[in-house]
Amino acid sequence: MRETRTSRERAASRLSRLAAVLALGVSALLSSSGPAHAADPQPVDIPDYQAALDAVKSTAVRHSVCRFLSVPLPEAGSEGPQTIPEKADPCDGIPAFTLKDPLAVSEITPGFVAGTSPPVATEAVKLSHLVSSLSVAVGNRQATVMLAPTQGGGWHLSGVREGDSDAAFAGKAGPGSLVFAEPQIRGWYLLKVLTVEPLNDQARQGLDGRSSVSLSDYQKLVKTRYADKLPGSEYDIKGMSSGYSATAEGPSSPAPLLVGGSCAALLLAGSDFLVRRRRRGTTG
């Protein structure tokens, strides 16, 4: 009897250790192996992280933010372009500000949407871009810098957006979880291993009001929404859409697009700086 109990205890101990190892493995899959801070974990591995840090601290990015903040938000119903004030120093008259360390923003992948990739974290989402918000509001305004990956390595400015909601959502990720976006509906979600939870109203609507769904069920939802609108589809070829992966920011564009709110865009075009209003679709 004593030997039987000892054998059972050893078996239970081995099972307990195995469960702990598996749990750690899943957590490691969703957690960062890259740069992190003890009080502010960065759960997604960011390649060339130092280059991203250098970018948000660069003079060029700082000047772009200053230009953005130099133009007041367009009033409701206003039309036509607004010219950015011409100043030798774009930051002249702008209160001092700093940008927070960049955070990763992941998005659902075309393969996941098409149903050709399995419903697992490593196949469902991928790193899309980085966001860095102001550490403090400037003139009662917040702004978020968006960085896109540069071909060959590194990061470059792709736009500046009014507000800091993107960075706020991206910062909700933690050990064992990651945040991703469904940009077509501006939905933000938290992925915990194989469970998807909504972080905003758009995401809740995207889950048909449910508080959580399995990653497999979420795949079925986005497949229904977008599978027939992927690049190369009839929907795309006929020009009814710019393709599933296209967004208004256009991270591959050679000139940064600075977005102010949901329907005003600040475009950098050579030496001419204009603010133009534009409508954003929600179907990608």
C-alpha positions as CSV (number, residue, x, y, z in Angstrom):
1,M,0.0,0.0,0.0
2,R,2.8,2.4,0.9
3,E,4.5,1.7,-2.4
4,T,1.3,2.2,-4.3
5,R,0.7,5.6,-2.7
6,T,4.2,6.6,-3.4
7,S,3.8,5.7,-7.1
8,R,0.6,7.7,-7.3
9,E,2.2,10.7,-5.6
10,R,5.1,10.6,-8.1
11,A,2.8,10.3,-11.1
12,A,0.7,13.2,-9.8
13,S,3.8,15.2,-9.3
14,R,5.0,14.5,-12.8
15,L,1.6,15.5,-14.3
16,S,1.7,18.7,-12.2
17,R,5.1,19.6,-13.6
18,L,4.1,18.8,-17.1
19,A,1.0,21.1,-16.8
20,A,3.2,23.9,-15.5
21,V,5.6,23.4,-18.4
22,L,2.8,23.5,-21.0
23,A,1.3,26.6,-19.4
24,L,4.7,28.4,-19.5
25,G,5.1,27.3,-23.1
26,V,1.8,28.8,-24.2
27,S,2.6,32.0,-22.2
28,A,6.0,32.3,-23.8
29,L,4.4,31.9,-27.3
30,L,2.2,35.0,-26.7
31,S,4.8,36.9,-24.6
32,S,7.7,38.9,-25.8
33,S,11.2,37.6,-26.1
34,G,12.2,41.1,-27.1
35,P,12.5,44.4,-25.2
36,A,10.3,44.8,-22.2
37,H,10.0,46.9,-19.1
38,A,9.0,45.4,-15.7
39,A,6.1,47.9,-15.2
40,D,5.1,48.0,-18.9
41,P,5.5,44.6,-20.5
42,Q,5.8,44.6,-24.3
43,P,4.1,41.2,-25.2
44,V,4.9,41.2,-28.9
45,D,8.5,40.8,-30.1
46,I,9.4,44.0,-32.1
47,P,12.2,43.5,-34.6
48,D,14.8,46.3,-34.8
49,Y,13.3,47.8,-31.6
50,Q,16.2,50.2,-31.1
51,A,15.5,51.6,-34.5
52,A,11.9,52.2,-33.5
53,L,13.1,54.0,-30.4
54,D,15.4,56.1,-32.4
55,A,12.6,57.0,-34.8
56,V,10.2,58.3,-32.2
57,K,13.0,60.3,-30.7
58,S,14.2,61.7,-34.0
59,T,14.0,65.4,-35.0
60,A,12.1,64.5,-38.2
61,V,9.3,62.7,-36.3
62,R,9.2,65.5,-33.7
63,H,8.8,68.1,-36.4
64,S,6.0,66.1,-38.0
65,V,4.1,66.0,-34.7
66,C,4.6,69.7,-34.3
67,R,3.2,70.4,-37.8
68,F,0.3,68.2,-36.9
69,L,-0.4,70.1,-33.7
70,S,0.0,73.4,-35.4
71,V,-3.2,72.9,-37.3
72,P,-6.4,73.2,-35.3
73,L,-8.9,70.4,-35.6
74,P,-11.4,71.1,-38.4
75,E,-14.8,72.3,-37.2
76,A,-17.8,70.1,-37.9
77,G,-19.1,70.7,-41.4
78,S,-16.0,72.6,-42.6
79,E,-14.7,71.9,-46.0
80,G,-11.6,72.7,-48.0
81,P,-7.9,72.5,-47.1
82,Q,-6.2,74.2,-44.2
83,T,-2.7,75.3,-44.7
84,I,-0.1,74.5,-42.1
85,P,1.7,77.6,-40.8
86,E,5.1,78.1,-42.4
87,K,7.7,78.3,-39.7
88,A,11.5,77.8,-39.9
89,D,11.2,75.8,-36.7
90,P,8.0,73.6,-36.9
91,C,8.0,73.3,-33.1
92,D,8.2,77.0,-32.4
93,G,5.3,77.9,-30.1
94,I,4.5,74.2,-29.4
95,P,4.8,73.2,-25.8
96,A,7.6,70.7,-25.1
97,F,6.5,67.1,-25.4
98,T,8.0,63.6,-25.4
99,L,6.8,60.4,-27.1
100,K,6.3,57.2,-25.2
101,D,8.1,54.0,-26.2
102,P,6.5,52.4,-29.2
103,L,4.0,49.6,-28.8
104,A,3.2,46.9,-31.3
105,V,-0.1,46.7,-33.2
106,S,-1.0,43.3,-34.7
107,E,-3.8,42.7,-37.2
108,I,-5.6,39.6,-38.5
109,T,-3.9,38.0,-41.5
110,P,-5.4,37.4,-44.9
111,G,-4.7,33.7,-44.6
112,F,-6.7,33.6,-41.3
113,V,-9.5,35.5,-43.0
114,A,-9.5,33.2,-46.0
115,G,-9.6,30.2,-43.7
116,T,-6.4,28.8,-45.2
117,S,-4.5,29.3,-41.9
118,P,-5.3,27.4,-38.8
119,P,-6.9,29.3,-35.8
120,V,-3.8,29.6,-33.7
121,A,-2.2,32.8,-32.5
122,T,1.0,32.6,-34.7
123,E,-1.1,32.2,-37.8
124,A,-4.1,34.4,-37.0
125,V,-2.4,37.7,-36.4
126,K,0.9,39.4,-37.4
127,L,2.7,42.6,-36.4
128,S,1.4,45.4,-38.6
129,H,2.9,48.7,-37.3
130,L,4.0,50.5,-34.1
131,V,2.3,53.3,-32.3
132,S,3.7,55.9,-29.9
133,S,1.6,58.5,-28.2
134,L,2.4,61.7,-26.4
135,S,3.5,61.3,-22.8
136,V,1.2,64.3,-21.9
137,A,-1.4,66.2,-23.8
138,V,-0.3,69.3,-25.7
139,G,-2.8,72.1,-25.8
140,N,-5.5,69.7,-24.6
141,R,-4.8,67.4,-27.6
142,Q,-3.3,64.0,-27.8
143,A,-1.6,62.5,-30.8
144,T,-0.3,59.1,-31.8
145,V,2.7,58.5,-34.1
146,M,2.5,55.5,-36.4
147,L,5.6,53.7,-37.6
148,A,5.7,51.3,-40.5
149,P,8.5,48.7,-41.2
150,T,11.1,49.9,-43.6
151,Q,12.1,47.5,-46.4
152,G,15.5,46.0,-45.4
153,G,15.0,46.7,-41.7
154,G,14.1,49.5,-39.4
155,W,11.1,51.7,-39.0
156,H,9.8,55.0,-40.5
157,L,7.0,57.4,-39.9
158,S,3.8,56.5,-41.7
159,G,1.4,58.9,-40.0
160,V,0.2,60.9,-37.0
161,R,-3.3,60.4,-35.7
162,E,-5.4,62.5,-33.5
163,G,-5.9,61.0,-30.0
164,D,-4.2,58.1,-28.2
165,S,-6.8,55.3,-28.4
166,D,-4.6,53.1,-30.6
167,A,-1.7,53.3,-28.1
168,A,-4.2,52.8,-25.2
169,F,-5.5,49.6,-26.7
170,A,-2.1,48.3,-27.7
171,G,-1.0,48.8,-24.1
172,K,-3.6,46.5,-22.7
173,A,-1.6,43.4,-23.8
174,G,0.2,41.6,-21.0
175,P,2.1,38.3,-20.3
176,G,0.2,35.5,-21.9
177,S,-2.0,37.7,-24.1
178,L,-1.8,40.0,-27.0
179,V,-3.9,42.8,-28.6
180,F,-4.8,42.8,-32.2
181,A,-7.0,45.0,-34.4
182,E,-9.6,44.4,-37.0
183,P,-9.0,47.6,-38.9
184,Q,-12.0,47.4,-41.2
185,I,-14.4,48.1,-38.3
186,R,-11.9,49.7,-36.0
187,G,-12.3,46.8,-33.6
188,W,-9.8,46.0,-30.9
189,Y,-9.5,42.6,-29.3
190,L,-7.5,40.8,-26.6
191,L,-6.3,37.3,-27.5
192,K,-5.7,34.9,-24.6
193,V,-4.3,31.7,-26.0
194,L,-7.3,30.6,-28.0
195,T,-10.0,33.0,-26.7
196,V,-10.9,36.4,-28.2
197,E,-12.3,39.1,-26.1
198,P,-13.6,42.5,-27.3
199,L,-11.9,45.7,-26.1
200,N,-14.3,48.3,-27.6
201,D,-17.8,48.7,-28.9
202,Q,-16.9,48.0,-32.5
203,A,-15.3,44.7,-31.4
204,R,-18.3,43.7,-29.4
205,Q,-20.5,44.3,-32.4
206,G,-18.0,42.3,-34.4
207,L,-18.6,39.4,-32.0
208,D,-22.3,39.8,-32.2
209,G,-22.5,41.1,-28.7
210,R,-20.7,38.2,-27.1
211,S,-18.2,38.8,-24.3
212,S,-15.7,36.2,-25.8
213,V,-15.5,33.6,-28.5
214,S,-13.0,31.0,-29.4
215,L,-10.4,31.9,-32.0
216,S,-11.9,29.3,-34.3
217,D,-15.3,30.9,-34.0
218,Y,-13.8,34.4,-34.6
219,Q,-12.2,33.1,-37.7
220,K,-15.6,32.0,-39.0
221,L,-17.0,35.5,-38.4
222,V,-14.2,37.4,-40.2
223,K,-14.2,34.8,-43.0
224,T,-17.9,35.7,-43.5
225,R,-17.2,39.4,-43.5
226,Y,-14.1,39.6,-45.7
227,A,-13.2,36.4,-47.5
228,D,-14.8,37.6,-50.7
229,K,-13.1,40.9,-50.5
230,L,-9.4,39.8,-50.3
231,P,-6.9,41.2,-52.8
232,G,-7.5,39.5,-56.1
233,S,-11.1,38.9,-55.4
234,E,-13.9,40.0,-57.8
235,Y,-14.8,42.7,-55.2
236,D,-11.3,44.0,-55.4
237,I,-10.7,43.6,-59.1
238,K,-13.9,45.6,-60.0
239,G,-12.6,48.5,-57.9
240,M,-15.3,48.3,-55.2
241,S,-12.5,48.0,-52.6
242,S,-8.8,48.6,-52.4
243,G,-8.4,45.1,-51.0
244,Y,-8.7,43.6,-47.6
245,S,-5.3,44.8,-46.3
246,A,-5.5,48.4,-47.4
247,T,-6.0,51.1,-44.9
248,A,-6.3,54.9,-45.2
249,E,-2.9,55.4,-43.6
250,G,-1.1,53.6,-46.5
251,P,2.0,52.6,-44.5
252,S,3.9,51.8,-47.8
253,S,3.3,55.3,-49.1
254,P,6.6,57.3,-49.5
255,A,5.0,60.4,-48.0
256,P,3.6,60.2,-44.4
257,L,-0.1,60.6,-44.0
258,L,-1.2,62.4,-40.8
259,V,-4.7,61.6,-39.8
260,G,-6.7,63.9,-37.5
261,G,-9.8,62.1,-36.2
262,S,-11.9,59.9,-38.4
263,C,-12.5,62.2,-41.3
264,A,-9.7,64.7,-41.5
265,A,-6.3,63.9,-43.0
266,L,-3.1,65.9,-42.9
267,L,-1.0,65.1,-46.0
268,L,2.7,65.8,-46.4
269,A,3.4,66.4,-50.1
270,G,6.8,67.8,-50.7
271,S,7.0,71.3,-49.2
272,D,3.2,71.8,-49.5
273,F,1.3,70.9,-46.3
274,L,-2.4,70.8,-46.6
275,V,-5.2,69.4,-44.4
276,R,-7.9,67.7,-46.4
277,R,-11.1,66.1,-45.2
278,R,-11.8,62.5,-46.3
279,R,-14.3,59.8,-45.6
280,R,-13.1,56.5,-44.3
281,G,-14.9,53.3,-45.2
282,T,-15.4,50.6,-42.6
283,T,-15.4,47.6,-44.9
284,G,-11.8,47.8,-45.9
